[in-house]
Amino acid sequence: KASVMETVQQNFRPEFINRVDEIVVFHPLGAEQIRAIASIQVDYLRQRLADHEMVLSVTEAALDRLGQAGFDPVYGARPLKRAIRQQLENPLAQEILSGRFTSGDVIEINANTEGLVFKKRSRISAA
């Protein structure tokens, strides 16, 4: 924090610095934090699919792949939502619209060297 304050004082006028209430220093995110953020974002999709009686199962490999695609050292995890939309949500929507997945299906998302793989694992039993 001292190093950051020194840089701030060298680059900004005291009038500006005086208006800043607090400076928060963020540390780089690790793979574990990126996976956790990806999991949280995927949970939103999981909830939307549950409204249509579909279950989404995402492997750790798929979460890692999304994390790699959506992480940038400069922007952190900000691009993650876009990566999830492009690599998971949009292709999954196409699969649902084509009729591959329907109400009651369990959709498993895995990753291989090509990208994400969508698989119908089993049906939800009606109890």
Secondary structure, 3 states (H helix, E strand, C coil): CHHHHHHHHHHCCHHHHHHCCCCCCCCCCCHHHHHHHHHHHHHHHHHHHHCCCCEEEECHHHHHHHHHHCCECCCECCCHHHHHHHHHHHHHHHHHHCCCCCCCEEEEEEECCCCEEEEEEEECCCC
